[in-house]
Amino acid sequence: MPNEKLARLSSGEVRFTPINSNGEYGDEITLGYNQKVSLNRSSEVKELLSNDTSLGATASEIETKTTYEFSTEIGDLSLSNLALAFKGLIQDKTYQAGDKFINGKVILDGNANVTGKIGDAVIKDNKIYILTAAASNKTFDSLSLAVKTYPTKVKILNPESRSNNMGRIVVDGINLATGKAQILVIPKVNLRYDGEFGIVGDDFIKLSLSGKAIKVDGEDIFTLIDGVN
């Protein structure tokens, strides 16, 4: 299968717009900056022998299958990046009294007298505190609390919530061969996560994504704009 490299971009911004389950585009996500991006074309070729033997045996070639493969390395490990890697979804959550907190404790209401154990979570004025001393029907102001507080509004990654990571890719960068500014647009690509991922370690800042470009009716399979100022 012959392979042709169409584009190698660097020093740019990589953006992804997911296609939701209803077929509509969601919110655009900035994957990262100053990362390596490649687009490769591969094709399967079939030889056809000619029936004209006057000049000896001749053959012609036709392409029977063409594939466009996109790949990129990103270094900003935001929740959005990780959601792409693990086929997950980002959801907003607002903690309230009665909810279970991240430490497994039920959140107590700090607007009333508090009865709780060390480690219990208390919510008051849109902040969550952790008790450092046991409380027995005490008002919030008289409690001994940890210095560290937590917000009541957070974003949570739910991994494996998507069957695929389908969407539009836009790369606004520099062509490594010419040094010119260049923009690559792929209307629809199915991204997958490549390589190893370690939350702790020297290599945790790099994440590799790749995928095949998919034809969309009425649009080119990709657009490459050269010489953008």
N, C-alpha and C positions, 0 to 999 in steps of 0.2 A: 504494500500500500504506500504509494509515494506520499511524501510529506513536505509541505511548503509552509514556511513561516511568513505570515502576512504582516504581522506587527509585533514590535517589542517596545513597550512604553515604560517610562520611568518618571520619577519626580512629579507625579501627578496625584489626582484625587480619584478614588474609585467609589462609585455610588451604585447602590442596588435598590430597586423598587420591587418589592414582592408582589406576586399575583395571589390574591386571596382565594379562598375556597369558592367564592361566588363568581370568580373570573375577573373581578375588578382589581385594579392596581391599588396597593396600600400606600403607606407613607414611605418616602425615599429615605434610605439609610446611607450615611457616609461610612464606608468600610475602613478606609485608611488613607494614608498619604505616603508619598515617596517610596512606593513599593513596585516590585517588578510585575509587569503584566504582559502576557503573551496571547496571541491568537494564531492557531495553526490550522491549515487546511490539509486534509488527508483524502485520498480517493482510491477506490478499487478500479483497476483497469482490466478490460477484457480484450483479447486480440481476436480479430476477425480475419480469416484467410480469404484472399480474393480468388474468384473463379477464373480470372484472366491469367492464363499461364504463358502468354506470349512473351512476357518479360521475365519469366521465372516466377517462383512463389513469392507473393507479396502479402503483406498484412497491414491492417489498420487497427487502431486502438480506439475504444470508446470507454468513457467513465461510467461505471454502473452504480457507484455509490460515493457520495461526497460527504465528508464530515468536517465541521468546524469546531475545534476544541479551544475553549477559553480557560486560562489559568491565571491566578494572581496570588501574591503573598501580601498579607496585611499585618500590621503590627499594633494596632490600637484595639486592645481586647475589651471593648465595651460589651454590655449585655446584648446589644444588637448583633455584634460580630459573633458572639458565642451562640446566639439563637440560630444564626445561619449554619454554623458548624454542627450543631447538635439537632438540627431540624426542629427547633423549638419556637415558642411564642413568648413575647414579652407582655405581661399583664400588669396593670396598675392595681395596687391594693392599699386600702386605708384601714389601719387597725382601729378597733373600737373596744370599749370595755366588754369583756365576755369572750373576745377572740383568743385563740391560742397564739402565744408569741413564739419567736424563733428559738427560745430556750425551753419550749415545751410547757411553759406556765400559762395559765389563764390570766388575762390582763384584768387587773382590779381597777375600779373606778375611783380616781383620786378626788373627785368632787364630793365624796361622802367620806365618813370615817372608815379607815382602812384596817382590816384584820388580815395579816398575812405572815408568811415565813421569809427568811432570808433567801434572796434569789427571785422572789415573786416580782412580776412586772406591774407597774402602776401607771395609768394614763392620766395626764393633767395638762391642760392648756396646750394641747396638740403636741405633747412630748411624752415619751415613755421612759420611765425611770425604773431602776432595779433596786429592790430593797436590800440594804446592807445590815439591817437589824430587824428582828421580828416585831410585828405591830399587833396590838390588840385593841381594836376600836379606837384608833387614834386618828386625829385629823392629819391631812397631808402635810401641812407646814411643820408639824412637830416630828415628822419621821426622819430617820437618818437614811440618806439616799446616796447611791453611787454618784461620782462626779460625771460619769459618762451617761449621756442620754441618747435616745434613738428617735428618729422621726416617725410620725404616724403614717405618712404617705411614702410608699416605696414602690419600686419596680421589681418584679419577680420573673425569673426565667423558668419556664416550664419546658424541659427538654422533651424531644420526641413527640411534639404536639402536631407536627406537620407530616404529611406523607411524602412531601418533596419540598425543595426550595426553588420554586420557579419564579422568574421575574426578569426585569430589564436591567442591563448593566450599562453604565456610562463611565468611561475612563477619560479624564481630561489631563493629559500629560505631555511628555516630550518623547519623540521618536529617537531611540538610541542610535539609529543608523545615520540620521540626517541632522539631528540636533534641533529640529523644528518642532514647534508646538503642534499637537495633534489630538483629535478627539475621536474615540472609538465608541460607537453605540451599537449594542446588540439588543433588539427589542424583546427577545425571549431566550432565556438560557436556564437550564436545569443544573443548579450548583450542587456539588458534593464536596465533602471535607476530605482532605488528603493528609497523610502523615500522622505523626504522633502529637499528642497534646498533653502538656504537663502544667498543672496549675502552679506548682512550686518547682523552680529550677531555672537554669540560665536561659533556656530556650522558650520560655513561656510567652515571650512577646511576639512570636511569629506564628501565623496561622495561614495555611495554604488552602485555597478553594479552587476547584476546577469544574468544568461542566461543558455540555454540548449545546451549541446554538440550535434553536428550533425555528423552523420557518413559520412566519406569521402571514396570513393572507393579506395582500395589499401592501406589504412592507418588504424591503430587502432584508436578507438574513443578517446583514450587518452594514453599518455605514462608517467609513473612515474619512474624516475631514482633515486635510493637510494644510499646514501653513497658517493656522489660526493665530491671530495676534493676542 
